[in-house]
Each structure stands twice: as C-alpha cells, then as structure tokens.
Amino acid sequence: MNFSLLMILLTPFFGGLLAYAASALHKSVRNIFFLIFMLIPFVELPVYLNKTVDNFYYLTILGQNLSLGINPLSSMMLLLFTLIFFLSSIFMMFEFNDRGEEGDLAVLELSFLEGAVFGVLLARDILTFFIFFELMAVLVFFLVGKGYKEAHTAQMKYITWALIGANSMLAAIVLLLFKAGNIGYTEIAGYLSTAPTSIVLVTFILFAIGFLIEASIMPFHVWTPITYAEAPDSVSVVLASVVKKVGLYLFALFAFSLFGLNLFSKLLPQVLNNSLVMYILQWIGALTIIIGTFIAIVQEDAKKILAWSSVAQSGYILLGLSLGTPLGVAGGLLHIINHSIFKGLLFFVVGGVIYRTGTKNLPELGGLIKKMPVSFISMLLGIIAVAGIPPLNGFNSKYLIYEALIQKNEPILLTIALLGGTGSFMYVYRLIHSIFLGQLHEEHESVREVPLIMQIPMIVLALLALLFGVLPGIPMYFVSKVEAFLGLDPIKYNLTGFPEQPGLHAGNVPVISITFVAGLVVAGLLFYLLPRARKVHQLDNYYAGEVLTKDVKYNYSFGFYSFFDDIIAPFNKWSVESVYESFVGFIKTAGDYLRRVYTGNLETYVSFGVILLVIFSLIYILGGILW
Amino acid sequence: MVKEILTLIFTPILAFFVGIFLLGFKRKMVARIHRRYGPPLHQPLLDIIKLLSKKENISHGVMFDLGPVMYVGAAILTVLFLPIPGFKQLTPFGDLIAFLYIMVIGSLGMALGAGESGNPNASIGIARALTLMLGYELPLIIAGNTLVIKYGTTDLYKFMTLQSGFHWNLFLLPLTAIAGFIATYGAMGEHPFDVVVAPQEVATGPMVEYGGKHLGLLMIGMAISTYIETGFFVILFLGGGANILTFILKQLGVIIVMTLFDTVFPRFRIENAVRYFWRWPTLIALVGLLIVYIGGK
C-alpha cells in the first residue's frame, strides 16, 4: 500500500483529535485511539525508508509552493522518533491516569507534537519547517506546564528561549526570502552557492542559533535543566530524545545539505583544516561536554542529572557533526540514535521510580534494587551506555567521535571529550547508587515494581541499547545511507563493528562481549562452587564499632560528590546563567525607571505626547534637510 | 589457531601469577624499608586460598555477589586486550581507546557491588575512587594523546614494536613519561593517593563489607589488575619487552620505583589529590604534548 507524505504528516493530528473526542466516552477508549494512532506511522513509514522524494507540493501560498519531501536523514529520524513517541505514549497513559481533564489535553498535545515533529522532518522549504517548528515549541510549552511544582517557571524559561530562537530564524528566513525569492530548500541551496559571504554567514549563524537553542548547546542551554526536570516524565523523554534531536537534525541538514561544507571552506579562512565557523562549533561542542558533565556530577535531583547529562551528550553530537569528516559525522549521527535510546531509557526508569515513590530527590531514595529489579537492570544498561562502556551502544558512537578527533589531529578537543567520558561515570554511578543501591528507606518497604505494561518502554529501549551496542552494523546501515545523502563518503562498517580503514582502528564489539561473558563464566563458576553465602540485613554492617540502627543509618547520599563541588566552586561565578541573570537584572532596573513615566496624572501624559510630537517633527524636518 | 587460543587461555593465568609475584614483592620490599622481616613472597596467594576456603560467607544481595564476579571477569577481559611480547592478543579487535573503556568495566562492577552493601564507608570510598579517577585520567589522557600523535596509530601492539631497541618513550619523551607515571601511580592508589581504601578513615572503602570468597575473588582481580596497570605503563613508555621475561622484569621495575614513593608518603585529602593531578602532572603532560605537536613526529 502506498501512503502519501501528507497522510503521514496528518496521521498524528487526526489521532490526537479522535482520542480527545473519544475521551468524552471513556478513558480507555481514548487510550486505545491514542495508541493505535501512535502505531500507524510504523505501517506508513517503511515504504519511504532510504528513499528520496522531493517537492511533494501540498499548498500554494503567496505565490510560493509549500512542499514536503523525505530523504534518508529524515526517514531515519522519523522511524526513531515514532518509536520514542509510541513508548512515551504508553508511559503517559499511566502518568496521567488519574488526572482527568489534564490527561485528555496531554494526549491531544502529545499527538499534535508528534505531528509537528513530522512536519519539521518532512518539510522541504523554510516556511513549512518554520511553521511546524513553532507549533512544536508551543506544544512543548503546554506539555511542560503539566509537570512538577516548578513547571510554570520552566515553561516561561523554555518559551522565552524558544522565541529568541524563533525570531533569529525568522530573520534569516525573511532575509533569504527577499534575497533568493524562493523558499524551497533546493532553490535556496542554489542561491547560497553564489551568495556573498556576509549573507551566507549571517543566515547560517541566525539559523544555527535557533537550532542550537533547541539542541541545548552552551551558551543556550540554561532552559534545559529546569525544563527537563520539571516536565512530566513522559514529556521529558520526548524532550531529550526527540525535540533536542530535531534541533540537531536541522543543524545537520542545513550545515551539510543547504549550506554545505565546501561553501564554508570557500568563503572562510581555514583553521587547522577546518573552516572557521566549524572550528568554533567544535569548541562550543567541547565546552558543552565539559560544562554539562561537571554540573551533572553535583546535582541532587535525579531528573536534573539526566538533563545536564543530555546537555553534555549533545555536545558530543555537535562536536562529531562539526568535524565534517566522514568519521566524525558518522559518530555524530550514530550518537543521535544512541542518545535517543539510552536517555529515553533512563528517563523512563526514573519516571517509573517517581511513579512508585513520588520523589525525584535523590537523598530520599535508595536501596530499591530488591523492590524494582527490572528497573534496576534497565538503568544499569542505560548508565553503561551513557558512560560509553562496551558492549552498550554509547561506546560505538563515542568511539567513532574519538577516532575522528585523532584523525583530525586535535589533541586538546580529544582530551576534553575523553575527560567528559570519565566524568560521566561519576554522575551515572551517583544516579544508580542513590536510587537503587545504598540503604532502603523505611517508607519504601512496600514499593513494588512498576506495572507490567509500563515496563515495556524500558525493556524495549534497554534491549535496543544492547542490540545496537553489540551489533553496531544495524544503526550504521541507516547512518551510512545518510552520509551518502549528505555528500560524504560513508565509512566502512560491517554487522559486528568497523573494519580497519584510514583513521580508524578496527573495532569489534561482539568479540569484547564474548570475551567478557567468558570471563564472567570463569569467575562465576569459581564463585558458585564455593560455599553459599548467608543473606544479612542491610544494617548488619561494619561501622567502626558503632551499631547502625533504623534511626541512625548514616546512609551516604546527600552531597555525594561534595568534595568535587569544592573543586569546581571557584568557577561557579563564571557561569553563563549568571551572565543572563545580570542581564535580566539590568532589564528589570531599566523597566523600573521606565515605569515611573506612568504617574497617573493626565497633565504628565499630555506633556509627554507634546514632547514626543516635537521630537518626531524635528527628526522629520532635519531628516528632510540632511538627506 | 590452536596455539593462539591456548595463549589466550593461559594469559590470564600468567597475569594472575605475575600479579601475585608483584604484590608479594611489594609487601616484602615495604617490610624491608620498615626494617621488618616481612611475609614470604607467595603470601598473597596464601591469603587468597585462605579467603576462598572460608566456610562462612555473608551477602547483601545479588548485585553484592555479582560485583566481585564482574570484577574478575572484566580483569580477564582486559588482560586479553593488552598485548604481550610477540603476541597481539585481541588487540586487532580494539585499540587504546577501547582499552581505556574496557578497563573501567571491572571498577564499575565492584562499585555496584559495594554500593549494594549499604555501608556508608563503601559509598564514600567509591565516591572518592570516581573523583580520583577524574583526577588522574586528565594527565593520563594527555600523555596517551601525545603517543597517539607521535605514532599516528592507536594500536597498542604497534606502540610496543615501534619502541623496540631502546627507542623507549621514557628516553624520547621524558616529560610525557613522567606525567604518565604519576597518573599510573595514582591509578594504583599508592600513597599519597590511597584515599579510596584509606583504612583509618573509611575502613578500606569499597571492600569494607566484603569477606570470605567475595574478598578472595576481589584479590584475584586485584592481582590481575596490578599486572594490567604496570603492563600498560611498560607498553606505553618502557617499550614493552623482547620476550615475556623482560616484560615482567620491567613491570617489577615499575613496582619497585612505585613502592619507594609509596612507603614514605602520608595521604592527600581527596580534593587536594584531584587538584594535584590537575596541576603538576597535567602541566608536564601538556608541555610534552606541545613538544610533540609542534616538533612533529
């Protein structure tokens, strides 16, 4: 069966409306419609896999054709995002189960958000992409508001930044519209290849600001931690795994397909074999890694750790993409897939823990391993992936990025990237330790594993993370197609890893996994054959002669890395956030003075009017004389 | 083929006995510096046999049991990715970067196991261990980078062959080698960087709840880790070895130098240790990197 692109685009919108209408009947009817329409794109998409369709016109407006299209890059993203949306819709049904009206709206908005994301991915002209991009921002704004206590602050922060990005992109779009006279991607690419340097640079920077805000790259990351942490858990998954990736998708599409690396290297000076703008972006990526990682280490809130970690991971993606070599871009694209999987997984697990215990504050949690074993194993796989340890999927993409940095001969960037990897061990261990290890709190004695259906999202993503880790050839199949589409030589790969090729030492994850399993079997046999161990209570511990009791447990959880906090404390005053805050302070003070104009006295207002009239007339007259 | 598989099977066993020898030698040497007689050379082996044959073992849960198993399993894995003279081991399937990441699997296992015990000392120990790791990794990464730039490869076996015939990096790149040595020294947790186990503060940290067969397994893993860490340094900076005997002799040399420092130092506080690593060894490593980066290969 053949489905037109417009059908794919409209499916989620129909689904959302139907589900919302069905909520008048019963909640379960609503949920059935919701899930079915979340599944339908899986049926529609395979036809378009790795196909390139350009310029499917659907509307003519102001003499411009709005068009849709699909290419290997967007079809890869569509498939990934459909999966994430489907899984988070399962989670959402539980999360909003007893929230009545709000739940109905959330269902509607999540479906619409999927439609908006599809719109951005399928757009083949800058106007369509902009309309859907803004729709996305509005829907995220509504969805975030349904979250935790601070959600309304987060909402405002998000929309402020989204609007900054929107305005910056709008300026670029208007500029291009007037200069190129056309809005199609292909026409604009054609115009840009001969455009003057200033226009290329200005439009690229304006677009990049819009994309990088959505991708939460330093210095535009300040909205990320609070928004990710305060949004409902199912929305956090979508934010980290989809919305952020939409920004990075657009960055990749614009940088490689619309503008093109050749254009930059033709127009701009070269720095160490990179065009200047790409070199700056590499450094921004590296700084994002280090800042995201170091701040994630000292967080006390489970979702904030994940939020800062996802800031750091998008640094890796930007670093990989902006290297511009086949190896680096492959690493960046692969990390987009992998990060969506493992960060979604971790948000699901943390969401499940919150669902059962009602808190995301790490010192209030602990010892849940015996109560929630499935969640524990899922999180274990997730954190191994975040830390980039084989055989989970995070290893493959980070490996490619590191090797690309070595190939480019950039030791300082490589050092920063590797140090970020080490730092990630710290925060992921803190996360799993404070939730699942350590001592169980008394009030959590009766906590159970999350419901079976709610485990599906975690299990699916955990298995995917493992599968893509052991057999990197599966995601690489899509990535190499995308690389060919972006005009790079796809790197060589096979199902089990990467063969020896220029700049890349051979890597083979199955060999690592099998050897590890063999080692485990040897050690496990030795362990199993020796006398069995007797189980003891968690408080039956050695504590230097002191006896731990229910009241005095000394559970080590709050300020886990307080000594690390001491080390980075001197740098806190240089934070980007404080710069913005002083700017906000300035605006407030200025506004305060401006407010005094409104005295409530009619005479003042009339005299202001007269003064303004005089000033404008003077300008008009003087202008007439001078020009 | 059969010969290669046999070598792969026997290397972890060799690594274990070499590690026991190095640990035993260290204890003897420390004793002699303290003007004691010291235990016999095979004392670590006796300790392991004693621990493994304990009748009474305690456990805090499944992860607590899995921790030591994972530690030993990962140690075996890591040994197989470290080349030995004349044999590539599994290095055709993973390079320096992969090796760095494989090396932490064991520590992760142990950290998870110790975490489940619920003992605050264990948690503090691990928090310190991970922070210390962030400290010593910085100079180690820079030193590693320098070698990668110099040789244009990330293959550990090539590192070894390219240094043969006294083209040791210790002589060619002394600054990098010093930084690498300090980092390795910190990674082995010798004084003044023994904040992780710190018996007087956190009662041996991660190992506090472990006893009996669990501790026995951990000690097996530790013996193999000693082999790995000294072997890694020997491969990076001391030119590997012409045969397995010179390789072990060089490892012994590394241990002797380390023990000389180890016996005379008190202990850093953890934040000071990290600050130290990020200051002096990093600076030395950066200068070394600069020399290679500017001076060419």
HADDOCK unambig.tbl for C-alpha pairs under 7 A between the chains (distance, minus, plus):
assign (segid A and resid 389 and name CA) (segid B and resid 101 and name CA) 5.45 0.50 0.50
assign (segid A and resid 389 and name CA) (segid B and resid 102 and name CA) 6.68 0.50 0.50
assign (segid A and resid 390 and name CA) (segid B and resid 102 and name CA) 6.71 0.50 0.50
assign (segid A and resid 411 and name CA) (segid B and resid 145 and name CA) 6.07 0.50 0.50
assign (segid A and resid 415 and name CA) (segid B and resid 141 and name CA) 6.09 0.50 0.50
assign (segid A and resid 415 and name CA) (segid B and resid 142 and name CA) 6.24 0.50 0.50
assign (segid A and resid 419 and name CA) (segid B and resid 138 and name CA) 6.42 0.50 0.50
assign (segid A and resid 422 and name CA) (segid B and resid 134 and name CA) 6.04 0.50 0.50
assign (segid A and resid 423 and name CA) (segid B and resid 134 and name CA) 6.23 0.50 0.50
assign (segid A and resid 426 and name CA) (segid B and resid 130 and name CA) 5.83 0.50 0.50
assign (segid A and resid 433 and name CA) (segid B and resid 115 and name CA) 6.25 0.50 0.50
assign (segid A and resid 437 and name CA) (segid B and resid 115 and name CA) 5.36 0.50 0.50
assign (segid A and resid 437 and name CA) (segid B and resid 116 and name CA) 4.61 0.50 0.50
assign (segid A and resid 437 and name CA) (segid B and resid 118 and name CA) 6.88 0.50 0.50
assign (segid A and resid 438 and name CA) (segid B and resid 115 and name CA) 5.59 0.50 0.50
assign (segid A and resid 438 and name CA) (segid B and resid 116 and name CA) 5.37 0.50 0.50
assign (segid A and resid 438 and name CA) (segid B and resid 117 and name CA) 6.57 0.50 0.50
assign (segid A and resid 438 and name CA) (segid B and resid 118 and name CA) 4.00 0.50 0.50
assign (segid A and resid 439 and name CA) (segid B and resid 118 and name CA) 4.81 0.50 0.50
assign (segid A and resid 505 and name CA) (segid B and resid 95 and name CA) 6.47 0.50 0.50
assign (segid A and resid 505 and name CA) (segid B and resid 154 and name CA) 6.82 0.50 0.50
assign (segid A and resid 506 and name CA) (segid B and resid 92 and name CA) 6.42 0.50 0.50
assign (segid A and resid 506 and name CA) (segid B and resid 93 and name CA) 5.72 0.50 0.50
assign (segid A and resid 506 and name CA) (segid B and resid 94 and name CA) 6.32 0.50 0.50
assign (segid A and resid 507 and name CA) (segid B and resid 93 and name CA) 4.77 0.50 0.50
assign (segid A and resid 507 and name CA) (segid B and resid 94 and name CA) 4.85 0.50 0.50
assign (segid A and resid 508 and name CA) (segid B and resid 93 and name CA) 4.99 0.50 0.50
assign (segid A and resid 508 and name CA) (segid B and resid 94 and name CA) 6.60 0.50 0.50
assign (segid A and resid 515 and name CA) (segid B and resid 77 and name CA) 5.77 0.50 0.50
assign (segid A and resid 516 and name CA) (segid B and resid 73 and name CA) 6.13 0.50 0.50
assign (segid A and resid 516 and name CA) (segid B and resid 74 and name CA) 6.07 0.50 0.50
assign (segid A and resid 516 and name CA) (segid B and resid 77 and name CA) 5.29 0.50 0.50
assign (segid A and resid 519 and name CA) (segid B and resid 73 and name CA) 3.89 0.50 0.50
assign (segid A and resid 519 and name CA) (segid B and resid 74 and name CA) 6.53 0.50 0.50
assign (segid A and resid 519 and name CA) (segid B and resid 76 and name CA) 5.54 0.50 0.50
assign (segid A and resid 519 and name CA) (segid B and resid 77 and name CA) 6.18 0.50 0.50
assign (segid A and resid 520 and name CA) (segid B and resid 69 and name CA) 6.28 0.50 0.50
assign (segid A and resid 520 and name CA) (segid B and resid 70 and name CA) 6.10 0.50 0.50
assign (segid A and resid 520 and name CA) (segid B and resid 73 and name CA) 4.24 0.50 0.50
assign (segid A and resid 523 and name CA) (segid B and resid 69 and name CA) 5.23 0.50 0.50
assign (segid A and resid 523 and name CA) (segid B and resid 72 and name CA) 5.97 0.50 0.50
assign (segid A and resid 523 and name CA) (segid B and resid 73 and name CA) 5.79 0.50 0.50
assign (segid A and resid 524 and name CA) (segid B and resid 69 and name CA) 5.67 0.50 0.50
assign (segid A and resid 531 and name CA) (segid B and resid 55 and name CA) 6.21 0.50 0.50
assign (segid A and resid 532 and name CA) (segid B and resid 57 and name CA) 6.80 0.50 0.50
assign (segid A and resid 533 and name CA) (segid B and resid 56 and name CA) 6.94 0.50 0.50
assign (segid A and resid 533 and name CA) (segid B and resid 57 and name CA) 4.42 0.50 0.50
assign (segid A and resid 533 and name CA) (segid B and resid 58 and name CA) 4.79 0.50 0.50
assign (segid A and resid 533 and name CA) (segid B and resid 59 and name CA) 5.60 0.50 0.50
assign (segid A and resid 534 and name CA) (segid B and resid 57 and name CA) 6.00 0.50 0.50
assign (segid A and resid 534 and name CA) (segid B and resid 58 and name CA) 4.62 0.50 0.50
assign (segid A and resid 534 and name CA) (segid B and resid 59 and name CA) 5.74 0.50 0.50
assign (segid A and resid 535 and name CA) (segid B and resid 58 and name CA) 5.85 0.50 0.50
assign (segid A and resid 535 and name CA) (segid B and resid 59 and name CA) 4.83 0.50 0.50
assign (segid A and resid 535 and name CA) (segid B and resid 60 and name CA) 5.82 0.50 0.50
assign (segid A and resid 535 and name CA) (segid B and resid 61 and name CA) 6.93 0.50 0.50
assign (segid A and resid 536 and name CA) (segid B and resid 58 and name CA) 6.56 0.50 0.50
assign (segid A and resid 536 and name CA) (segid B and resid 59 and name CA) 6.16 0.50 0.50
assign (segid A and resid 536 and name CA) (segid B and resid 60 and name CA) 5.77 0.50 0.50
assign (segid A and resid 537 and name CA) (segid B and resid 60 and name CA) 6.96 0.50 0.50
assign (segid A and resid 538 and name CA) (segid B and resid 60 and name CA) 6.56 0.50 0.50
assign (segid A and resid 538 and name CA) (segid B and resid 117 and name CA) 6.54 0.50 0.50
assign (segid A and resid 538 and name CA) (segid B and resid 118 and name CA) 5.96 0.50 0.50
assign (segid A and resid 541 and name CA) (segid B and resid 119 and name CA) 6.17 0.50 0.50
assign (segid A and resid 541 and name CA) (segid B and resid 209 and name CA) 6.89 0.50 0.50
assign (segid A and resid 542 and name CA) (segid B and resid 209 and name CA) 6.85 0.50 0.50
assign (segid A and resid 554 and name CA) (segid B and resid 120 and name CA) 6.21 0.50 0.50
assign (segid A and resid 555 and name CA) (segid B and resid 120 and name CA) 5.61 0.50 0.50
assign (segid A and resid 556 and name CA) (segid B and resid 120 and name CA) 5.13 0.50 0.50
assign (segid A and resid 556 and name CA) (segid B and resid 123 and name CA) 6.28 0.50 0.50
assign (segid A and resid 556 and name CA) (segid B and resid 124 and name CA) 6.94 0.50 0.50
assign (segid A and resid 560 and name CA) (segid B and resid 127 and name CA) 6.63 0.50 0.50
assign (segid A and resid 561 and name CA) (segid B and resid 127 and name CA) 6.37 0.50 0.50
assign (segid A and resid 563 and name CA) (segid B and resid 271 and name CA) 5.71 0.50 0.50
assign (segid A and resid 564 and name CA) (segid B and resid 131 and name CA) 6.92 0.50 0.50
assign (segid A and resid 564 and name CA) (segid B and resid 271 and name CA) 6.59 0.50 0.50
assign (segid A and resid 567 and name CA) (segid B and resid 271 and name CA) 6.53 0.50 0.50
